[in-house]
């Protein structure tokens, strides 16, 4: 879907991005992470030509991006940012319909798409006639994502989209993004500085430093096979165990054929969250249910150790 070949970008003669090679497959959730000034946001913005690359080639769907009209390219790529950028004097409905309106979609088609997005993002229909200042931070961010998805883009680019939100709202929106990705199969490229967010969301993590890619791969590979001390230190040597647990789910680790008559935990809960439940409840066994509340089995505290060892 997107490929960088020896791409560089310079500001005032200094390389912000320095000869990077990067392949983003169709349908992949790629997270760019790194220290401040590592070049991750510049890399993202070069994809839709908000920043023009100075050296190398960037291909989108097999074609060099300079072969596209910038506006045409951007309409094939949704873009969501931390500050959201909603138009303050437009209603939620009009904000979501921004790009479909520019593309002259028929009104009926616009309304159908807005209704689909309200369902997808768990937004209530009565919000449509409100203005951005009348929404909570989480609702504003959901509307921003809805607007980015409104014209059904092939790629969704997200630059620190949840950075200004409180931890509870941020966690809820991360789960929404995972659900959207599963349902839509959309190619998503997200920039974050939050390690746990990257581990939660990514199919592939790209770790950058000083304009270069230090290592890229699946989250489990980054944690268990760091390329060097920088990678090892970045992901936290002392927190390796709990971060590995964050990659597993209670549903996958539960022992089938067992059950307990006590308050269950959800199958999608991470093993890291399950560890907290074990400690809070002072127990060594927890029943696990699926999304419909159907019993799946029992998670044993000792299974967390085996998950860590198998990782």
ZALO-589440 format. One line per field, with one value per atom (N, C-alpha, C, O): residue number from 1; x, y, z. Coordinates in steps of 0.2 Angstrom, whole numbers. Each point is the difference from the previous one (the first is absolute). Layout:
% ZALO-589440
lumpa	[NUM|...]
px	[X|...]
py	[Y|...]
pz	[Z|...]
This chain:
% ZALO-589440
lumpa	[1|1|1|1|2|2|2|2|3|3|3|3|4|4|4|4|5|5|5|5|6|6|6|6|7|7|7|7|8|8|8|8|9|9|9|9|10|10|10|10|11|11|11|11|12|12|12|12|13|13|13|13|14|14|14|14|15|15|15|15|16|16|16|16|17|17|17|17|18|18|18|18|19|19|19|19|20|20|20|20|21|21|21|21|22|22|22|22|23|23|23|23|24|24|24|24|25|25|25|25|26|26|26|26|27|27|27|27|28|28|28|28|29|29|29|29|30|30|30|30|31|31|31|31|32|32|32|32|33|33|33|33|34|34|34|34|35|35|35|35|36|36|36|36|37|37|37|37|38|38|38|38|39|39|39|39|40|40|40|40|41|41|41|41|42|42|42|42|43|43|43|43|44|44|44|44|45|45|45|45|46|46|46|46|47|47|47|47|48|48|48|48|49|49|49|49|50|50|50|50|51|51|51|51|52|52|52|52|53|53|53|53|54|54|54|54|55|55|55|55|56|56|56|56|57|57|57|57|58|58|58|58|59|59|59|59|60|60|60|60|61|61|61|61|62|62|62|62|63|63|63|63|64|64|64|64|65|65|65|65|66|66|66|66|67|67|67|67|68|68|68|68|69|69|69|69|70|70|70|70|71|71|71|71|72|72|72|72|73|73|73|73|74|74|74|74|75|75|75|75|76|76|76|76|77|77|77|77|78|78|78|78|79|79|79|79|80|80|80|80|81|81|81|81|82|82|82|82|83|83|83|83|84|84|84|84|85|85|85|85|86|86|86|86|87|87|87|87|88|88|88|88|89|89|89|89|90|90|90|90|91|91|91|91|92|92|92|92|93|93|93|93|94|94|94|94|95|95|95|95|96|96|96|96|97|97|97|97|98|98|98|98|99|99|99|99|100|100|100|100|101|101|101|101|102|102|102|102|103|103|103|103|104|104|104|104|105|105|105|105|106|106|106|106|107|107|107|107|108|108|108|108|109|109|109|109|110|110|110|110|111|111|111|111|112|112|112|112|113|113|113|113|114|114|114|114|115|115|115|115|116|116|116|116|117|117|117|117|118|118|118|118|119|119|119|119|120|120|120|120|121|121|121|121|122|122|122|122|123|123|123|123|124|124|124|124|125|125|125|125|126|126|126|126|127|127|127|127|128|128|128|128|129|129|129|129|130|130|130|130|131|131|131|131|132|132|132|132|133|133|133|133|134|134|134|134|135|135|135|135|136|136|136|136|137|137|137|137|138|138|138|138|139|139|139|139|140|140|140|140|141|141|141|141|142|142|142|142|143|143|143|143|144|144|144|144|145|145|145|145|146|146|146|146|147|147|147|147|148|148|148|148|149|149|149|149|150|150|150|150|151|151|151|151|152|152|152|152|153|153|153|153|154|154|154|154|155|155|155|155|156|156|156|156|157|157|157|157|158|158|158|158|159|159|159|159|160|160|160|160|161|161|161|161|162|162|162|162|163|163|163|163|164|164|164|164|165|165|165|165|166|166|166|166|167|167|167|167|168|168|168|168|169|169|169|169|170|170|170|170|171|171|171|171|172|172|172|172|173|173|173|173|174|174|174|174|175|175|175|175|176|176|176|176|177|177|177|177|178|178|178|178|179|179|179|179|180|180|180|180|181|181|181|181|182|182|182|182|183|183|183|183|184|184|184|184|185|185|185|185|186|186|186|186|187|187|187|187|188|188|188|188|189|189|189|189|190|190|190|190|191|191|191|191|192|192|192|192|193|193|193|193|194|194|194|194|195|195|195|195|196|196|196|196|197|197|197|197|198|198|198|198|199|199|199|199|200|200|200|200|201|201|201|201|202|202|202|202|203|203|203|203|204|204|204|204|205|205|205|205|206|206|206|206|207|207|207|207|208|208|208|208|209|209|209|209|210|210|210|210|211|211|211|211|212|212|212|212|213|213|213|213|214|214|214|214|215|215|215|215|216|216|216|216|217|217|217|217|218|218|218|218|219|219|219|219|220|220|220|220|221|221|221|221|222|222|222|222|223|223|223|223|224|224|224|224|225|225|225|225|226|226|226|226|227|227|227|227|228|228|228|228|229|229|229|229|230|230|230|230|231|231|231|231|232|232|232|232|233|233|233|233|234|234|234|234|235|235|235|235|236|236|236|236|237|237|237|237|238|238|238|238|239|239|239|239|240|240|240|240|241|241|241|241|242|242|242|242|243|243|243|243|244|244|244|244|245|245|245|245|246|246|246|246|247|247|247|247|248|248|248|248|249|249|249|249|250|250|250|250|251|251|251|251|252|252|252|252|253|253|253|253|254|254|254|254|255|255|255|255|256|256|256|256|257|257|257|257|258|258|258|258|259|259|259|259|260|260|260|260|261|261|261|261|262|262|262|262|263|263|263|263|264|264|264|264|265|265|265|265|266|266|266|266|267|267|267|267|268|268|268|268|269|269|269|269|270|270|270|270|271|271|271|271|272|272|272|272|273|273|273|273|274|274|274|274|275|275|275|275|276|276|276|276|277|277|277|277|278|278|278|278|279|279|279|279|280|280|280|280|281|281|281|281|282|282|282|282|283|283|283|283|284|284|284|284|285|285|285|285|286|286|286|286|287|287|287|287|288|288|288|288|289|289|289|289|290|290|290|290|291|291|291|291|292|292|292|292|293|293|293|293|294|294|294|294|295|295|295|295|296|296|296|296|297|297|297|297|298|298|298|298|299|299|299|299|300|300|300|300|301|301|301|301|302|302|302|302|303|303|303|303|304|304|304|304|305|305|305|305|306|306|306|306|307|307|307|307|308|308|308|308|309|309|309|309|310|310|310|310|311|311|311|311]
px	[4|-4|4|-1|6|5|7|1|3|7|5|0|5|5|6|2|2|6|6|-1|5|6|-3|3|-8|-3|3|1|0|3|-4|-3|3|-3|4|3|-1|4|-3|-4|5|-2|6|4|-3|6|7|4|-4|6|1|5|-9|0|-5|-6|8|-4|-5|2|-9|-5|-2|-1|2|-1|6|1|2|7|0|1|-3|1|-3|3|-10|-4|-3|-2|2|-4|-5|1|-7|-6|-6|-1|-1|-6|-6|1|-6|-7|-4|-3|1|-5|-7|-2|-2|-7|-3|1|-5|-4|4|-3|9|4|-1|-1|2|0|7|3|0|7|0|-3|7|1|7|5|-4|7|1|-4|9|2|7|4|-2|6|1|-5|11|1|-2|-1|0|-1|5|6|-8|4|3|5|-8|3|-2|3|-8|-2|-6|-2|-2|-6|-6|-3|2|-5|1|-4|11|2|-1|-3|4|-1|-7|-2|-2|-7|-3|-3|5|-2|2|-2|8|2|-4|0|-4|-4|-5|-2|-2|-5|3|-5|11|3|-1|0|-2|0|7|1|4|7|3|-1|4|3|7|4|-3|7|5|-2|8|5|4|4|-4|5|-4|-4|5|-3|-6|-3|-1|-7|-5|2|-8|-5|-6|-2|0|-5|-6|0|-6|-6|-4|-1|-1|-4|4|-2|9|4|3|3|-6|2|3|-2|8|3|-5|-4|4|-5|0|-5|11|1|-4|-1|-1|-4|-8|-4|3|-7|-1|4|-10|-2|0|-4|7|-1|-7|-1|-3|-7|-4|-3|5|-3|3|-3|10|3|-3|-1|0|-2|-8|-2|-1|-7|-1|-5|11|0|3|1|1|3|-3|0|-3|-3|5|6|-7|5|-3|-4|7|-3|6|5|-6|6|-2|-6|10|-1|-5|-4|5|-4|-6|-4|2|-6|-1|-2|2|-1|-7|-1|-4|-7|-2|3|-7|-2|-5|-5|7|-4|-7|-5|4|-7|-4|-5|7|-3|-3|3|-9|-3|5|4|-6|4|-2|5|-11|-2|4|2|-2|4|7|4|-1|7|2|5|-9|1|-1|4|-8|-2|5|-1|6|5|2|-1|5|3|-6|1|-6|-5|-3|-2|1|-3|5|-3|9|5|0|1|-2|-1|-6|-2|-3|-7|-4|-3|4|-4|-7|-2|-3|-7|-2|3|-8|-2|-2|2|-5|-3|6|0|6|6|3|3|-2|3|-3|3|-10|-4|1|1|-1|1|7|1|4|7|1|3|-7|1|-4|3|-8|-4|5|0|4|4|6|1|1|6|-2|3|-10|-2|0|1|-4|0|7|2|3|7|3|4|-5|4|-4|2|-8|-4|-2|1|-3|-2|-8|-3|0|-7|-2|3|-9|-3|-1|0|-2|-2|6|-1|7|6|1|3|-7|1|-1|4|-8|-2|4|-2|6|4|6|2|2|6|6|-1|7|5|1|2|-3|1|-5|1|-6|-6|2|-4|9|2|6|4|-4|6|6|-1|7|6|0|2|-5|0|-5|1|-7|-5|3|-1|5|3|5|1|3|5|-3|2|-8|-4|-2|0|-3|-2|6|-1|6|6|2|2|-2|1|-5|1|-8|-5|1|-1|3|1|6|-1|6|6|-2|2|-8|-2|-6|-2|0|-7|0|-5|10|1|2|2|-2|3|7|1|4|7|3|-2|7|4|5|1|1|5|-3|-2|3|-1|6|4|-2|6|-2|-5|9|-2|6|5|-5|6|-2|-3|6|-2|-7|-2|-3|-7|-3|-5|8|-3|4|-1|6|5|-3|3|-8|-2|-6|-3|1|-5|2|5|-10|1|1|-2|5|2|-6|0|-6|-6|-3|-1|1|-3|5|-2|8|6|-1|1|-1|-1|-6|1|-6|-7|1|-2|5|1|5|0|5|5|-4|1|-5|-4|-5|-1|-2|-4|4|-2|9|4|1|1|1|1|-7|1|-6|-7|-1|-2|4|-1|5|-2|8|5|-3|1|-3|-2|-6|-1|-4|-6|1|-2|7|1|6|0|5|6|4|4|-6|4|7|2|2|7|1|-3|6|0|8|3|-1|7|-1|-3|5|-1|7|4|-4|6|-2|-5|10|-1|6|5|-5|6|-1|4|-10|-2|1|-3|8|2|-6|-1|-3|-5|-5|-3|1|-4|2|-4|11|3|-1|-2|3|0|-7|-2|-3|-7|-3|-4|6|-3|4|-4|10|4|0|0|-1|3|7|4|-1|7|2|-4|9|3|6|4|-3|6|3|-3|8|4|5|4|-5|5|4|-2|8|4|5|3|-3|4|-1|5|-11|-2|1|-1|3|1|-4|-2|1|-4|5|5|-6|5|-2|4|-11|-2|-8|-3|1|-7|-2|4|-10|-2|-7|-2|0|-6|2|6|-11|1|4|5|-7|4|7|4|-2|7|3|6|-9|4|1|6|-10|1|5|4|-4|4|6|5|-4|6|2|0|1|2|7|5|-5|6|6|6|-7|6|-2|-6|11|-2|-5|-4|4|-5|-7|-4|3|-7|-2|-5|10|-1|-2|-5|9|-1|-7|-4|3|-6|-7|-4|4|-6|0|-5|11|0|2|-4|10|3|-4|-2|1|-4|-7|-3|0|-7|-1|-6|11|-1|-6|-4|4|-4|-8|-4|3|-7|-2|-6|11|-2|-1|-4|7|-1|-7|-3|1|-7|-5|-5|7|-5|-2|-5|9|-1|-4|-3|1|-4|-7|0|-5|-6|-3|3|-7|-3|-4|1|-4|-4|5|-2|7|5|3|2|-1|4|-4|2|-9|-4|-1|1|-1|-1|-7|-4|3|-7|-2|4|-11|-2|-1|-2|5|-1|-4|-1|-2|-4|0|1|-2|-1|-6|-1|-3|-6|2|-1|5|2|0|0|1|0|5|6|-8|5|3|-2|8|3|-1|-2|3|-2|6|6|-8|5|5|6|-8|5|4|5|-6|5|7|1|4|7|2|-3|8|3|3|0|2|2|-5|1|-7|-6|-2|-2|2|-2|5|-3|9|5|-3|0|-2|-3|-6|-1|-3|-6|2|-3|8|2|2|-2|6|3|-6|0|-4|-6|-5|-2|1|-5|3|-3|10|4|-2|-2|2|-2|5|4|-4|5|-4|3|-10|-4|-5|-4|2|-5|-4|3|-9|-4|0|0|-1|1|-6|-2|-1|-6|1|4|-7|0|-4|-3|3|-4|-7|-4|1|-7|-2|-5|11|-1|0|-2|4|0|7|5|-6|6|5|-2|9|5|4|3|-1|4|3|-3|8|3|7|4|-2|7|4|-3|8|4|6|3|-2|6|6|4|-2|6|0|6|-12|1|3|3|-3|4|7|3|0|7|2|5|-10|1|0|3|-8|0|6|3|0|6|6|4|-4|6|-1|5|-11|-1|1|2|-3|2|7|3]
py	[-6|6|6|5|-4|5|-2|-5|8|-2|6|4|-4|5|-3|-6|9|-2|5|5|-6|5|7|5|-4|7|4|-2|9|5|6|2|2|6|5|-2|8|4|7|2|0|7|4|-2|8|4|-4|1|-5|-4|-6|-4|3|-6|-5|1|-8|-5|-1|-2|3|-2|-8|-3|1|-7|-2|4|-9|-2|-6|-5|4|-6|-6|-5|6|-6|-4|2|-8|-5|-3|-2|2|-2|-3|3|-9|-3|-1|-3|6|0|-4|2|-8|-5|3|3|-5|2|-4|-6|10|-3|0|-3|5|0|6|5|-6|5|1|-4|9|2|6|5|-6|6|2|-4|11|3|3|4|-6|2|2|-2|6|2|6|3|-1|6|7|0|5|6|2|0|3|2|-6|1|-7|-6|0|-4|8|0|-4|-1|-1|-4|4|-3|9|4|2|0|2|2|-6|1|-7|-6|-1|-1|2|-1|6|-2|8|5|0|3|-7|0|-5|0|-4|-5|3|-2|8|3|7|4|-3|6|6|6|-6|6|2|6|-10|1|-3|-6|9|-3|-3|3|-9|-3|3|2|-2|3|-5|2|-8|-5|-7|-1|-3|-7|0|5|-10|-1|-3|-4|7|-3|-2|4|-10|-3|-1|-3|5|-2|-4|2|-8|-4|-1|-1|0|-1|6|-1|7|6|5|1|3|5|5|2|0|5|7|3|-1|6|0|5|-12|0|1|1|0|2|7|4|-1|7|-1|-4|9|-1|0|-4|8|-1|-7|-2|0|-7|-5|-5|5|-4|0|-5|11|1|-3|-2|3|-3|-8|-3|0|-7|-2|-6|11|-2|5|6|-10|4|2|-3|9|3|2|4|-7|2|2|-3|9|3|1|-1|2|1|6|-1|6|6|0|4|-10|-2|5|-3|10|4|0|2|-3|1|7|5|-3|7|2|-3|8|1|3|-1|4|3|-5|2|-8|-5|-5|-2|-1|-5|-7|0|-4|-7|-3|-3|3|-3|4|-4|10|4|-2|0|0|-2|-7|-1|-4|-7|0|-3|7|0|5|1|1|5|-3|3|-8|-3|-3|2|-6|-2|7|-1|6|6|3|2|-2|2|-4|2|-8|-5|0|-4|8|1|-7|-2|-1|-6|2|5|-9|2|0|-4|8|1|-7|-1|-3|-6|-5|-3|3|-4|3|-4|11|3|-3|-1|2|-2|-7|-2|-3|-7|-1|-4|7|0|2|-3|9|3|-5|-1|-2|-5|-6|-3|0|-5|2|-5|11|2|1|-2|4|1|-7|-1|-4|-7|-2|-3|4|-3|3|-4|10|4|1|4|-8|1|7|2|2|7|0|-3|7|0|5|5|-7|4|8|4|-4|7|5|6|-9|5|3|5|-7|3|7|4|-1|7|4|6|-9|4|3|-2|6|3|-3|-2|3|-3|1|-4|11|2|-3|0|-3|-3|-8|-3|1|-7|-1|5|-11|-2|-1|0|0|-2|-6|0|-5|-7|0|-3|7|1|4|-2|7|4|-4|0|-5|-4|-5|-1|-2|-4|3|-3|9|4|1|0|2|1|-7|1|-6|-7|-1|-2|3|-1|5|-3|9|4|-2|0|-3|-3|-6|-1|-3|-6|1|-4|10|2|-2|-3|4|-1|-7|-1|-3|-7|0|-4|7|0|-7|-4|4|-7|0|-5|11|0|5|5|-6|4|2|-4|11|2|4|4|-6|3|2|-4|10|3|2|5|-9|1|1|5|-9|2|0|3|-7|-1|4|-1|4|3|4|1|3|5|-2|3|-10|-3|-3|-2|2|-4|-7|-3|-1|-7|-4|-5|6|-4|1|-5|11|1|-2|-3|4|-2|-8|-2|-1|-8|-2|-5|8|-1|1|-4|9|2|-5|-1|-1|-5|-6|-3|1|-6|1|-5|11|2|-1|-2|4|0|-7|-2|-2|-7|-3|-4|5|-2|2|-4|11|2|-3|-2|1|-3|-7|-2|-2|-7|0|-4|9|0|2|-2|7|4|-3|1|-4|-2|6|-1|7|6|0|-2|4|2|6|5|-6|5|2|-5|11|2|5|5|-7|5|1|-4|11|2|1|3|-6|1|0|-2|5|0|-5|-2|-1|-4|-8|-3|0|-7|-5|-4|5|-5|1|-5|11|1|-3|-4|4|-3|-8|-3|1|-8|-2|-6|10|-2|0|-4|9|1|-3|-2|1|-1|-7|-5|4|-6|0|-5|11|1|7|5|-5|6|2|-4|10|3|5|5|-7|4|5|-3|10|4|4|1|1|5|4|-3|9|5|-1|0|-1|0|-7|0|-5|-6|-6|1|-6|-6|-4|-3|2|-4|-8|-4|3|-7|0|5|-9|-1|-7|-5|3|-7|0|5|-11|-2|2|0|2|2|-5|2|-9|-5|0|-2|3|0|6|-1|7|6|-1|2|-6|-1|-6|1|-6|-6|0|-4|7|0|7|2|2|7|0|-4|9|0|3|-2|6|3|2|0|4|2|6|1|3|5|-3|3|-8|-3|-3|1|-4|-3|5|-1|6|5|4|2|-1|4|-4|4|-10|-4|-2|-3|5|-1|-7|-5|4|-6|-3|-6|11|-2|-2|-3|5|-1|-5|-1|-2|-5|-5|-2|-1|-5|2|-3|9|2|2|-1|4|2|-6|0|-6|-6|-3|-2|3|-2|4|-2|8|5|-3|2|-6|-3|-6|-2|-1|-6|2|5|-9|1|-6|-5|7|-5|-5|-6|7|-5|-5|-6|8|-5|-4|-6|8|-3|-4|-5|6|-4|-7|-2|-2|-7|-2|1|-4|-2|-6|-4|3|-5|1|-5|11|1|6|4|-3|6|1|-5|11|2|5|4|-5|5|6|0|4|7|5|-2|8|5|-1|0|-1|-1|6|6|-7|5|-1|-6|11|0|-4|1|-4|-4|5|-2|8|5|3|4|-5|3|-2|-6|10|-2|-4|1|-5|-3|5|-2|7|5|3|1|0|2|-5|1|-8|-5|-1|-2|4|-1|5|-2|8|5|-3|1|-5|-3|-5|-1|-3|-5|3|-3|8|3|4|-1|4|4|-5|2|-8|-4|-5|-4|4|-5|-7|-4|2|-7|-2|4|-11|-2|-3|-4|5|-3|5|3|-1|4|-3|-2|2|-2|5|6|-8|4|-1|-6|11|0|4|4|-6|3|7|1|2|6|-1|5|-11|-1|-2|-2|1|-2|-8|-2|-1|-7|-3|3|-7|-3|-3|-4|6|-3|-5|-5|7|-4|4|5|-8|3|2|-4|10|2|-1|2|-5|-2|5|2|0|5|-3|3|-10|-3|0|0|1|1|6|0|5|6|-1|3|-7|-2|-4|2|-6|-4|4|-1|6|5|4|0|2|4|-4|2|-9|-4|-2|0|-1|-2|6|-1|7|6|1|4]
pz	[0|0|0|-4|9|0|1|4|-8|0|0|-5|10|0|-2|2|-7|-2|0|-3|8|1|1|-4|8|0|5|6|-7|4|0|-5|10|1|4|5|-8|3|2|-3|9|2|2|5|-8|1|0|4|-9|-2|5|-1|6|4|-1|-2|2|-2|6|5|-7|5|-1|5|-11|-2|-4|-5|6|-3|-3|3|-10|-4|3|1|0|3|-5|-6|7|-4|4|6|-8|4|-5|-5|7|-4|4|5|-7|4|-4|-6|8|-4|0|5|-10|0|6|1|2|6|7|5|-5|5|5|-2|9|5|2|4|-7|1|5|-1|6|5|0|1|-2|0|7|2|1|7|0|-4|9|1|5|2|-1|4|-3|-6|10|-3|-5|1|-7|-6|-3|-4|4|-3|-7|-4|2|-7|-2|-6|11|-1|-3|-5|8|-3|-7|-5|4|-7|-5|-6|8|-4|-2|-6|11|-1|-5|-5|6|-4|-8|-4|3|-6|-4|-7|10|-3|-4|-6|8|-3|-3|-2|2|-3|4|-3|9|4|1|1|-1|0|-6|-1|-4|-6|2|3|-5|1|-5|-6|8|-4|-3|-5|7|-3|0|5|-10|0|-3|-3|4|-3|5|4|-4|4|-5|-4|4|-4|4|5|-8|2|-5|-6|8|-5|-7|-5|6|-5|-4|-5|6|-3|4|6|-8|3|2|-4|11|2|-4|0|-3|-3|-7|-3|1|-6|2|-5|11|2|1|2|-4|2|8|2|2|7|3|4|-7|3|-2|4|-10|-1|4|3|-1|4|7|3|0|6|1|6|-11|0|0|2|-3|0|7|1|3|6|6|0|5|5|5|0|3|5|6|0|6|6|5|0|3|4|8|1|3|7|1|4|-7|1|-3|0|-4|-3|-6|-6|7|-6|-3|-6|11|-3|-1|4|-9|-1|6|0|4|6|-2|4|-10|-1|-5|-2|1|-3|5|5|-7|4|-1|-4|9|-1|-7|-3|1|-6|-6|-4|4|-5|0|-5|11|1|-3|-4|5|-2|-8|-3|0|-7|-4|-6|9|-3|-7|-5|5|-6|-5|-6|9|-5|-3|-6|9|-3|-5|-5|6|-5|-6|-6|7|-6|-3|-5|7|-3|1|-5|10|1|1|2|-5|1|7|4|-2|7|3|6|-9|3|1|5|-9|1|6|4|-3|5|7|5|-5|6|2|6|-11|1|3|5|-8|3|7|4|-3|7|5|6|-8|5|1|5|-10|1|5|4|-5|4|8|4|-3|6|4|6|-10|3|1|5|-10|1|6|3|-2|5|7|4|-4|6|2|6|-11|1|0|-5|9|0|-5|-1|-2|-6|2|-4|11|2|1|1|-3|0|-6|0|-5|-7|-1|-4|8|0|5|1|3|4|-3|-5|9|-3|4|6|-8|3|8|4|-3|7|5|6|-9|4|1|4|-6|1|5|1|2|4|-5|-6|10|-4|-4|-6|9|-3|-6|-5|6|-6|-6|-5|7|-5|-4|-6|9|-3|-4|-6|8|-4|-7|-5|6|-6|-5|-6|9|-4|-4|-6|9|-3|-5|-6|7|-4|-7|-5|6|-5|-5|-6|10|-4|-4|-5|7|-3|-5|-3|3|-3|-8|-2|-1|-7|-2|-6|11|-1|-3|-5|9|-3|0|4|-8|0|6|2|0|6|5|-2|8|6|3|3|-3|3|7|0|5|7|3|2|0|4|7|1|4|7|1|3|-6|0|7|1|4|7|5|6|-8|5|5|6|-7|4|5|4|-5|4|6|1|4|6|-1|-5|10|-1|-2|-4|7|-1|-7|-3|1|-7|-5|-5|7|-5|-1|-6|11|0|-4|-4|5|-3|-8|-4|2|-7|-3|-6|9|-2|-2|-5|9|-1|-6|-4|3|-6|-6|-5|5|-6|-2|-6|11|-1|-3|-5|7|-3|-7|-4|3|-7|-5|-5|8|-5|-1|-6|11|-2|-5|-4|5|-4|-7|-5|4|-6|-4|-6|9|-3|-3|-4|7|-3|2|5|-10|2|4|-1|7|5|2|1|-1|2|6|-1|7|5|4|0|2|3|8|1|3|7|4|-3|9|4|6|4|-4|5|-1|-5|8|-1|1|-5|10|1|-5|-2|-1|-5|-7|-3|2|-6|1|-5|11|0|0|-2|4|0|-7|-2|-2|-7|-6|-5|6|-6|-3|4|-10|-4|0|0|-2|-1|4|-1|4|4|-4|-2|1|-4|5|2|1|5|-3|-4|5|-3|5|6|-8|4|-5|-4|5|-4|-7|-4|2|-7|-3|-6|9|-3|4|5|-9|3|3|-3|10|4|-1|-1|2|-1|-2|2|-6|-1|0|-2|4|1|4|2|-1|4|7|2|2|7|4|4|-5|4|-2|4|-10|-3|3|2|-1|3|7|2|2|7|1|4|-8|1|-4|2|-7|-4|-2|-6|11|-1|-4|1|-6|-4|3|-2|7|4|7|1|2|7|0|4|-10|0|0|3|-7|-1|7|3|0|7|5|4|-4|5|-1|4|-11|-2|3|3|-4|2|7|3|1|7|2|0|2|2|6|0|5|6|-1|5|-10|-1|-6|-2|0|-5|1|-4|10|2|-1|-3|6|0|-7|-2|-2|-7|-4|-5|6|-3|1|-4|11|1|-3|-1|-1|-3|-7|-3|0|-7|0|-5|11|0|3|3|-5|3|4|0|5|5|-4|2|-7|-4|-3|0|-3|-3|5|-2|8|5|5|4|-4|4|-1|-6|11|0|-2|4|-10|-1|4|2|-1|4|7|4|-2|7|2|-5|11|1|8|4|-3|7|1|-5|10|1|4|6|-9|3|-6|-6|7|-5|-5|2|-8|-6|-3|2|-5|-4|-7|-2|-2|-8|-3|1|-7|-4|-3|0|-1|-4|5|-2|9|5|-1|-1|1|-1|6|6|-6|5|5|6|-8|5|4|6|-9|4|5|5|-8|4|6|6|-7|6|6|6|-8|5|3|6|-10|3|5|6|-7|4|7|5|-6|7|3|7|-10|3|4|5|-8|2|5|3|-3|4|-1|4|-10|-3|-5|-2|1|-5|-6|-4|4|-6|-1|4|-11|-2|-6|-5|5|-5|-6|1|-7|-6|-4|-2|-1|-4|-7|0|-5|-6|0|5|-11|-1|1|2|-2|1|7|2|2|7|0|6|-11|0|4|-2|6|4|-5|-5|5|-4|4|-3|9|4|6|2|1|6|-1|-3|4|0|7|5|-5|6|0|-5|11|1|-2|-3|4|-3|-7|-3|-1|-7|-3|-5|10|-2|-1|-4|9|-1|-6|-3|1|-6|-6|-5|5|-6|0|-6|11|0|-3|-4|7|-3|-7|-4|2|-7|-5|-6|9|-5|-1|-3]
